[in-house]
Amino acid sequence: MRGSGIRARPLAAFSRRGVLAAAALLAAPRIARAVAPLRIGVLTDMSSWGRDTGGPGAVIAAKMAAEEMGGAIGGRPIEILTGDHQMQPMIGIQIGRQWIDTEGVLAIADVPNSALGIAISGLAREKDRVALISGAGSSAITGKLCNDRTVQFTYDTYALAKVVTGALIGQGAKSWFFITADYAFGHQLQEDATAFITAAGGRVVGQALHPPGTTDFSAQLLAAQASKADVVALANAAGDADNTLKQSAEFGIGATRNGQHVAALLMFLSDVHAVGLPAAQGAVMATASYWDMNPRTRAWSAAFFKRAGVMPNMEQTGTYGAVLHYLKAVRAAGTDAAATMAAMRAAPIEDVFVHDGHLRADGRVIRAMYLAQVKTPAQSRGPWDYLNILRTVSGEDAFRPAAQSACPLLHKA
């Protein structure tokens, strides 16, 4: 055997190495199973004009949901990733694909910007993942573009439009002028609101479009003022809504100034804070949550405030609720997307801000909405005491009825 090339090894050395190698092979799967994280990506705006509505607050809210679940499910730690899409859909979809393809992300949450929300919804269906939409508001997401891997948790353009237009039309407001953001969300919001206005016998007397990120709204506000419309409706959001509202006060437009109502069809608590009560007072808005509703909402919001430095708005509480409901479903049914979605549809939605909600087959969460009006400075008791809740609107009344939806998932035989 001299020419065989095989050398004899000491028996002790072979046995020791073999045992160690075998032990390592046996232990490796156990270690991987024990530490493999359950990853959720919060895809939000951390650096652009939508930062205050979602941003760091949405990430904190998602982490609070994970902590409420004990930080782990089935031995798998819950890991919250953060992605900054900068309000640019191309950046956002690239982050989403990378998360799913290389980092094992199971669900993508928040997603302000309706164009990106539509894209992430499609990506979730393509990749068999779950989209937990809180920030994107286009009603098309759970309408004609619906799929069975998407949850639209917080609000949509249909509900916002119905709650606000119904209240003001009931007060005799018949003529409307729109200042509208020139992208998917703004157009959908104006379209949904117009349908309610005309159905009630009102009319739209004009509109003024603007690109996202506009700072000077003087042309749009002059046109609104000249129209003498009963209502100047803001079909925009975040920094655009803030700037419109501030400048409308400078132009003397508003319920407490020249008789024209200002209806902020999508306004967040953070917007009121940014604008200030002197400029925002009297504006009518719809919201899915408010921090000062009851002892539980106040306690949760106080904990959020310690970490975020602000009180939560509805996009942030919606991110919390969507992630929490998803994690409860994962605990019950595992991480397979179809099984998780089935569990989410089967279980009632209960959290600090949602009571007896449910997830419909089209992905729309049916939950109460609230009609609110911004307080005057004299009415406010202190910081963040900004809203008077005028009315609670049930989810069945606020959101599009299933019979009227274009989503085929609601009309399967």
C-alpha positions in Angstrom: 0.0 0.0 0.0 3.1 2.2 -0.2 1.9 3.9 -3.4 -1.7 4.4 -2.4 -1.2 7.9 -1.1 -3.4 7.2 2.0 -1.9 8.0 5.3 -3.0 6.4 8.5 -4.3 8.8 11.2 -4.0 8.2 14.9 -7.3 6.7 16.0 -7.8 9.1 18.9 -7.3 12.1 16.6 -9.8 10.8 14.1 -12.4 10.1 16.7 -12.1 13.4 18.4 -12.4 15.4 15.2 -15.2 13.2 14.0 -17.2 13.6 17.1 -16.7 17.4 17.1 -17.7 17.7 13.5 -20.8 15.5 14.0 -21.8 17.5 17.0 -21.4 20.8 15.1 -23.6 19.4 12.3 -26.3 18.3 14.7 -26.2 21.6 16.6 -26.2 23.9 13.6 -29.9 23.4 12.6 -31.0 23.8 16.2 -29.1 27.1 16.6 -30.5 28.4 13.2 -34.0 27.5 14.2 -33.6 29.1 17.6 -32.2 32.5 16.5 -33.7 33.0 13.0 -35.5 36.3 13.3 -39.1 36.9 12.3 -38.5 40.1 10.3 -41.0 42.9 9.5 -39.9 45.8 7.5 -41.3 49.3 8.2 -41.1 51.0 4.9 -41.6 54.7 5.6 -40.4 58.2 4.9 -37.6 59.1 7.3 -36.2 62.1 5.5 -38.7 63.8 3.2 -42.0 65.7 3.4 -43.9 62.8 4.9 -41.5 62.1 7.8 -43.8 63.5 10.5 -46.8 61.4 9.6 -45.0 58.0 9.6 -41.3 58.2 9.9 -39.5 57.3 13.2 -42.9 57.2 14.9 -44.1 54.4 12.7 -40.9 52.4 13.5 -41.4 53.0 17.2 -45.1 51.9 16.9 -44.1 48.7 15.2 -41.5 48.0 17.9 -44.1 48.6 20.6 -46.4 46.0 18.9 -43.5 43.5 18.9 -42.8 44.2 22.6 -46.5 43.7 23.4 -46.1 40.2 21.9 -43.1 39.5 24.2 -40.5 40.2 21.6 -40.5 36.7 20.1 -42.9 34.0 18.7 -42.1 30.3 18.9 -38.6 31.1 19.9 -38.0 33.4 17.0 -37.1 37.0 18.0 -39.1 39.6 16.2 -36.9 42.0 14.3 -38.2 45.4 13.0 -36.2 46.7 10.0 -36.4 50.3 8.8 -36.4 51.5 5.2 -36.5 55.1 4.1 -38.2 55.5 0.7 -38.0 59.3 0.7 -41.4 59.5 -0.9 -40.0 58.0 -4.1 -41.7 54.8 -5.2 -38.7 53.6 -7.2 -36.6 53.7 -4.1 -39.3 52.1 -2.0 -39.9 49.1 -4.3 -36.1 48.5 -4.5 -36.0 48.3 -0.7 -39.0 46.0 -0.6 -37.5 43.6 -3.1 -34.2 43.5 -1.4 -35.8 42.9 2.0 -37.8 39.9 0.6 -35.1 38.5 -1.7 -32.1 38.7 0.5 -33.2 39.4 4.1 -36.1 37.1 4.6 -38.7 39.8 5.4 -42.1 38.3 5.9 -44.2 41.5 6.0 -43.8 45.1 5.0 -45.6 47.7 7.1 -46.7 51.4 6.9 -45.9 52.5 3.3 -47.1 56.1 3.1 -47.5 57.2 -0.6 -50.3 55.5 -2.5 -48.3 54.9 -5.7 -45.8 52.9 -3.6 -48.5 51.3 -1.6 -50.0 49.9 -4.8 -46.6 48.7 -5.9 -45.8 47.0 -2.5 -49.2 45.4 -2.5 -48.4 43.9 -5.9 -45.0 42.8 -4.7 -46.4 41.1 -1.7 -48.7 39.1 -3.9 -45.9 38.2 -6.3 -43.5 37.1 -3.6 -46.1 35.5 -1.3 -45.5 37.9 1.5 -47.9 40.2 3.5 -48.3 44.0 3.0 -49.6 45.8 6.1 -50.6 49.2 4.7 -51.2 52.0 7.2 -49.9 55.1 5.4 -51.1 54.7 1.8 -54.7 55.8 1.4 -55.9 55.2 -2.1 -59.1 53.2 -2.0 -58.1 51.4 -5.2 -55.6 49.3 -3.1 -58.5 47.3 -1.7 -60.8 48.1 -4.7 -60.0 47.3 -8.3 -56.3 46.5 -7.4 -57.0 44.3 -4.4 -55.3 41.0 -3.7 -55.3 38.4 -0.9 -51.9 39.4 0.5 -52.6 43.0 1.4 -54.1 44.6 4.5 -55.2 48.3 4.4 -55.5 48.9 8.1 -56.1 52.5 8.9 -58.0 54.7 6.5 -58.7 55.1 2.8 -59.8 57.9 0.5 -63.4 56.7 0.5 -63.8 56.8 4.2 -62.0 60.2 4.6 -64.2 61.7 1.9 -67.4 60.2 3.2 -66.9 61.3 6.8 -65.9 64.9 6.1 -68.2 65.6 3.1 -71.2 64.1 4.8 -70.8 66.3 7.9 -70.3 69.6 6.0 -73.1 68.9 3.4 -75.3 68.2 6.4 -74.5 71.7 7.6 -75.6 73.2 4.2 -72.2 73.3 2.4 -73.1 72.9 -1.3 -70.2 74.3 -3.3 -66.7 72.9 -3.1 -63.3 73.9 -4.4 -60.4 71.4 -4.3 -56.7 72.0 -3.8 -55.3 68.7 -4.9 -51.9 67.0 -4.8 -51.2 65.9 -8.4 -50.5 62.2 -7.8 -52.4 59.0 -7.3 -53.6 59.7 -3.7 -54.7 63.3 -4.4 -56.7 62.3 -7.5 -58.4 59.4 -5.8 -59.3 61.5 -2.8 -60.9 64.2 -4.9 -62.7 61.6 -7.0 -64.2 59.9 -4.0 -65.2 63.2 -2.4 -66.7 64.4 -5.6 -69.0 61.3 -5.8 -70.4 62.1 -2.3 -70.8 65.8 -3.0 -72.7 65.3 -6.3 -74.8 62.5 -4.9 -76.0 64.9 -2.1 -76.9 67.6 -4.6 -73.7 69.7 -4.2 -71.3 70.7 -6.9 -67.6 71.1 -7.4 -66.9 74.7 -8.7 -63.2 74.3 -9.3 -59.9 72.7 -8.6 -56.2 73.7 -8.4 -53.5 71.0 -8.7 -50.1 71.1 -7.2 -47.0 68.8 -7.3 -45.9 67.1 -4.1 -43.5 69.2 -2.0 -45.0 72.6 -3.0 -44.1 75.4 -0.6 -46.1 78.4 -2.2 -49.8 77.9 -2.5 -50.7 81.5 -3.2 -52.0 80.7 -6.7 -54.2 77.9 -5.5 -55.6 79.8 -2.6 -56.4 82.9 -4.6 -58.4 80.7 -7.0 -60.2 79.1 -4.0 -61.0 82.5 -2.6 -62.2 83.8 -5.9 -64.5 80.8 -6.3 -66.5 81.8 -3.2 -67.0 78.1 -2.6 -68.6 77.1 0.7 -65.7 74.6 1.3 -62.1 74.7 0.4 -61.2 71.0 0.4 -57.5 70.0 0.8 -56.9 66.8 -1.1 -53.3 66.6 -0.1 -51.2 65.4 2.9 -48.3 65.8 5.2 -46.1 68.9 4.5 -48.3 69.9 1.6 -51.4 70.0 3.8 -49.4 71.9 6.5 -48.3 74.6 4.1 -51.8 74.9 2.5 -53.4 75.3 6.0 -50.9 77.8 7.2 -51.2 79.9 4.1 -55.0 79.7 4.0 -55.0 81.5 7.4 -52.8 84.2 5.9 -55.3 84.6 3.1 -58.1 84.9 5.5 -59.7 81.6 4.4 -61.3 79.4 7.1 -64.4 78.8 9.1 -63.6 81.4 11.7 -62.5 84.0 9.2 -64.5 84.6 6.0 -67.2 82.0 6.2 -65.5 79.5 3.9 -64.9 76.2 5.6 -61.5 74.5 5.3 -61.9 70.7 5.1 -58.6 68.8 5.4 -59.6 65.5 3.8 -56.4 63.9 5.1 -54.9 65.6 8.1 -53.0 64.1 10.9 -52.5 65.2 14.5 -48.9 65.9 13.6 -50.1 68.3 11.0 -52.1 70.2 13.5 -49.1 70.4 15.8 -46.9 71.6 12.9 -49.4 74.3 11.8 -50.5 75.4 15.3 -54.0 76.1 16.6 -54.1 79.7 15.5 -53.9 78.7 11.8 -55.6 75.3 12.0 -58.5 76.2 14.2 -61.9 75.2 12.9 -60.7 72.8 10.2 -62.8 69.7 9.9 -61.1 66.4 9.5 -61.5 62.6 9.8 -59.3 60.4 11.9 -59.0 56.8 12.7 -57.6 57.4 16.2 -56.9 60.1 18.8 -54.6 59.8 21.8 -57.0 61.4 24.3 -60.0 59.0 23.9 -59.8 57.0 27.1 -57.4 55.9 29.8 -55.9 53.1 27.6 -55.2 55.4 24.7 -53.7 58.0 27.0 -51.4 55.4 28.7 -50.2 53.9 25.4 -49.7 57.4 23.9 -47.7 58.5 27.0 -45.3 55.5 26.5 -45.0 56.4 22.8 -44.3 60.0 23.7 -41.4 59.1 25.9 -39.7 57.4 22.9 -40.9 59.6 20.0 -41.2 63.1 21.6 -44.6 63.5 20.0 -48.1 62.1 20.4 -49.0 59.4 17.9 -51.1 60.2 14.8 -53.4 57.7 13.1 -50.8 56.4 10.6 -48.5 55.5 13.6 -51.2 53.9 15.7 -52.3 52.1 12.5 -48.8 50.7 12.0 -48.9 49.5 15.6 -52.3 47.9 15.1 -51.4 46.2 11.8 -48.2 44.7 13.1 -49.8 43.6 16.3 -52.7 41.8 14.5 -50.2 40.2 12.1 -48.1 38.9 14.9 -51.1 37.5 16.7 -51.9 35.6 13.4 -48.4 34.4 13.1 -48.6 33.0 16.7 -51.8 31.2 15.8 -51.1 30.0 12.3 -47.3 30.3 11.5 -45.6 32.4 8.9 -47.0 31.0 5.7 -48.6 34.0 4.1 -51.9 32.3 3.1 -52.3 30.8 6.6 -51.4 34.1 8.3 -53.9 36.1 6.2 -56.6 33.5 6.9 -56.0 33.8 10.6 -56.0 37.6 10.3 -59.4 37.5 8.6 -60.8 35.0 11.1 -59.9 36.9 14.3 -61.5 40.1 15.5 -59.2 43.1 15.6 -58.7 44.3 19.2 -56.0 46.7 20.3 -55.7 50.0 22.2 -57.2 51.9 19.3 -59.5 49.4 17.5 -62.4 47.6 19.0 -64.3 44.8 17.3 -62.7 45.5 13.9 -62.4 42.9 11.2 -60.5 42.2 8.1 -62.6 41.9 5.0 -61.7 39.6 2.1 -60.6 42.6 0.0 -58.0 43.5 2.6 -60.0 46.4 4.0 -60.0 46.6 7.8 -63.5 47.7 8.9 -63.1 49.9 12.0 -64.6 53.0 13.4 -63.7 56.4 12.1 -64.1 59.8 13.8 -65.2 63.2 12.6 -63.1 65.9 14.4 -62.7 69.6 14.4 -59.5 71.4 15.4 -59.9 73.4 18.6 -59.4 77.1 19.0 -56.5 78.1 21.2 -59.0 79.1 23.9 -60.5 75.6 24.0 -57.2 73.8 24.2 -56.1 72.7 27.7 -52.4 72.4 26.8 -49.9 70.7 24.4 -51.5 68.1 22.1 -55.0 68.8 23.2 -56.0 69.8 19.7 -59.2 68.0 18.6 -62.8 67.9 19.4 -64.3 64.5 18.5 -67.7 65.4 17.0 -69.0 62.1 15.9 -68.1 58.4 15.8 -68.8 56.7 12.4 -69.0 52.9 12.4 -66.8 51.0 10.1 -69.8 49.7 8.2 -70.9 53.3 7.5 -67.5 54.8 6.9 -66.0 52.3 4.4 -67.1 51.3 0.9 -69.8 48.6 1.2 -68.7 45.2 -0.2 -71.6 45.2 -2.7 -70.2 48.4 -4.3 -66.6 47.3 -4.4 -64.7 46.5 -7.6 -62.6 43.9 -5.8 -63.2 40.5 -7.3 -62.4 38.8 -4.0 -65.7 40.0 -2.6 -67.7 38.6 -5.4 -66.5 35.0 -5.7 -69.3 32.5 -6.1 
